[in-house]
Amino acid sequence: MKNLLSLLCATGMLAGLVQPALGSVSLLDGLSFYLDFEGSAPVDTSGKNVVVTNSGVTSNTLTGHYGAIAGVAGNAGYFNRSEKDWLQIGLGYGKLAADPAPQPLAYSFTISAWYYLQPESAPTDRLFLYEGDVDYDLSFGIRGDLASSNGSYVGTAYTPGKTNYDVSNAAYYDTTTNEGAWQQVLETFSSDGTTITKKLYLNGELVGTTSTMTESSLYSPAINLGTYRDNSGRYWDGFMDEVGLWNRALTDVEISDLYDLTYIDGLSVTSLAPEPSRAVLLLLGIVGLHLRRSRRRA
């Protein structure tokens, strides 16, 4: 019994100090939409029953033009550019001046998605992973050979009011498109009541920040996946997996945890159930220590 109490004390206190935060219940807070592509059709698995409009995307077939591709976790959604495949999420952000209330995501929210671009797919046109249905404040895509760029690049979030869509107006760009490999992109939007700050993360790391938007300029009633804002072109060419939307801006710690969790075993809603917290484990250690001291006094 003495050895058991000692073990309880040491294990509980040590585990409470070093246990990682992966799988924290905080990642469920504000989760407004989740698409894991595991069913026969793309559907929201967050429990919020957000409508998903599907135009050709398959969620149980992992064979693209270059062979079978495994998803980040289980299946992935396949977007065939030549077939003009796309999806639309019936969840909006921002607000029109005439509207009585903002869209559900309002002015502070997060979008996260894993993407796989087919090899040799980046043309001189632009391929969009996602964009707002009526604006391009929320936007991420692979673009190639524009006037101010050197070859293909990744870009996002052009400055509102600009008419030229080259790298000088992108919140972030990189000349490496990482074709043929899974990548995670995550964007957060947060408001101070007037100005919107947008941050872009790739594979858990912050790579770009912009604060050029105002609340009055941010609006879309829906979000498009695999195409740009009018659903008529610039179609994605490859795969997409584990798409999530939160009605708040995730913290840097949460973003790092989300990347690690998704990369290890996929972010399904059920996998986000809370694990024993540091506080609980520390409490176990303290109880064990108290019982051990009580036995000594006896």
N, C-alpha and C positions, 0 to 999 in steps of 0.2 A: 504493500500500500504506500509506503514511504517513497519507493522508487516511482510509483505511478503519479503521486502528487508532484514530485520533482519534475517528471516528464511533462505533466500538464502545465505546470508553471512555466517551464523553459520554452516549450513548444508554442503555447498560446502567446506569450509575450514576444517571442522572436517572430512568429508569423504575423502578428499584428503590426510589427514594425516594418517588415519587408514585403508583405503581400502586395502584388501589383494591383492596379485599379482596373485591369481589363474586365469587361463585362459589367461595369458599374451600372447600377440602375439609372444613373443620371442620363444615360444615352436613350432611355425611353421617354424622358421628360420632353414634351413638345414634339414627339415623333408624329408627323401628320400624314405621311405617305411612305409606303415601302413596296418595292417591286423586286422580287428575287428571281423571276422567270422560271419558277419550278413547276408550275402547272401547265396544262395544255394550252392555256391562253394567258396573256399578261394581265394580272389583276393585283390590286392593292391588298397587301397582307398586313397592313398596320392596324386593322380593326376600324379604320375611319371610313371605309367603303368609298374612297374617292374613285370617280369614274375614269376609266382608261379607254380612250378611243384608239383602236388598232387598225392600221392600214398596212397589212402584209407581214408584220413581224412574227416570226416563229419563236416559241419559247422552249420547245422540247426537241429541237433539231440543232445539233451543234456542228453541222457541216457547212462550211463556206466554200468559196471557190478554191481555197488552198488546202482543203482537207478538214478533218475533225479538230475542233478546238474545245478544250475543257473550259468551263466557266470558272470564275474565282471560287465559287462554292456551288457544286452541282451543275445545273444547266445555266445557260446564258441566253440572252436574246440575240437573234441573228438579224441584222439589217442589211439587206441586199440592195446596193446602190442602183444597180441596173433595173431592179423591180420597183424602185422608188418607195421603199418601206419606211414607215415612220409611226410614232405613237404620239398621243397627246394626253397629258395629265390634267384633269379638270380641277386644278387648284391654282388660284391666282395670288398675286402680290400687289402691293401699292394701292392706289385709289385714284379714280377720276374725280375732278373737282365737283362734278354734279352728283356724285354718288353719296348716299347718306353715311356709308361706313366703308372702311377699307376691305380689300379682298382678304381671305382667311390667313394668308401668310404675312399680311400687313407690310411693315417696313424693316423688320428684323427677322431674318430666316437663314437657313442653311440648305444647300443642295450638295449631295455627294453621289458619285457614280464611278464605277470601274469601266474602263473601255479598252478595246483591242482593235487596232486599225489593221486591216488586211495588208500584207506586204505589197509594196508597189502601188498603193492606193491613193497617195497624195498627188492630185493633179494640179493644174494651174488654177482651177476653180477652188472653192472652199467646201469643206465637209464639216457639218455641224453635229456635234454630240447632243447639244441642247441649246435652245434659245427661247425667250419669251414669245408668246403667240403674236404680240403686236409691237414689241419693242426689242432692242438689243442690249439693254442694260444687263440683263441676265443672258450670258452667251458664252459658249466655249466651243471651239472648233479647230480643225487643222486646215491651214491655209497655205497656198503655195504661190511662189513667183509673182508677187505683186510688185508694183513699181519701186517701192522703197525697201524691199526685202532681199535677202540673199538666199534664195532657195525656199524650200518649204519651212513653215514654222507653226508653232502653237500660239494662238492669241485669244484674248477674251476681253469683253467689256470695253467697247469703244466709248470715247467721251461723247455724251449727248450733244447733239447739234452739229457734230462733224459730218461732213459729206464724203470724205475720202477715208476708206477703210484700210489704211496701210499700218505698218508697225508703229508709226509715230503716235497713233491714237489707240493702241492696245494697252490695257493695264499690265499685260505680261506677254512676252513672246520669247520663243526659243527656236533656234534653227534645227533642233533635233526633234523629229516627230515620233521616234520610238515605235515605228511600225513593227508588227509581229510580236508584241509583248503587252501583257496586261499592265495598265497604269490606273492610278486613282486620281481623280480630280475632285476638289471640294471648294465651294465658294460660300462665304458668309456675307450677309448684309446686316448692318446695324445702323440705327438712327439716333441722333442726339436731339431729335425733334424738328430739325431743319435739314441737316446734311446727312446723306447716306455714305457710310464707309464700307467699301467692299474689299474683301481679302480673298486671294486665290492661293490654294494649297495644292501641291502635287506630291503624291505619295507621302502625305503627312507633314510636308515641309512648306512653310510660308514662302511664296515666290513673288508675290505682287500685291500691292495695296493701292487703292485709288479712293479719293474723297471728292470727286467732281460732280456727283449726282445730288439733286435735291429731292425731298419727299414728293414734291409736286410733279417731278418728271418720271417717277417710278410707277409703272402700272402695266399689268397684263392679267387677263382673266384666266389664262391657262399657260402651261409650259409644254413646249414641243420637244420630243426626243427624236433624234435622227434626221432632223431637218431644221430649216431656219424659220423666221417668224411668220411667213405666210403659207407654209406647208407646200411649197411649189417647186422646191429644188434644193441643191446643195446637200444631197442626202448622204447620211453616214454610210460607210462601207466597212462593215466588220461586226463586232460584237459589243454588247453592253451587259452589265450585271450589277446587282446590289445597288439599286438607285433609291436614295432616301431623301426625304424632305423634313425639316424641322421648323417649327414656327418660332424659332429663336436662333441667335448666333451661337454656335458651339464654341467652347473655350479651346485654347491651344492644347491643353491637357486632354480634353475629350477628343479632339481631332487626332491627336497622336494615338490614343487608345483605340479609336475607331479604325484607323489604318492598320494597327497591329492585329486587332480582332478580326477584321475582314480578311486580311492577308493570310491569317493562320487557318481559320475554319469558317469563314463566311459570316456575314452579319444577318442571320435570320432573326426575326422578332423574338422567337422562343429562346434563342441563345443569349438574349440580353437580360434574362432573369438574374436578380441580384445574387452575387456570391457572398459568403460570410465576410462582413466588413472588418476593417482594421480594428474598429472600436470593439466589436464582439470578441475578436480574438484576444485583444488586450485584456478585456474583462475576464475571459477564461483564465488567462495567466494570473491576473490579480486574485481571482477566487482560489486558484490552486495554491498560490503563495499564502493566502490567509488560512486555508485549511491546514497547510503544513505547519504554520506557526502555532495554530490552535492545538495541534497534536503534541507539539513540543511542550506547551504549557501544561497539558494534561499529564 
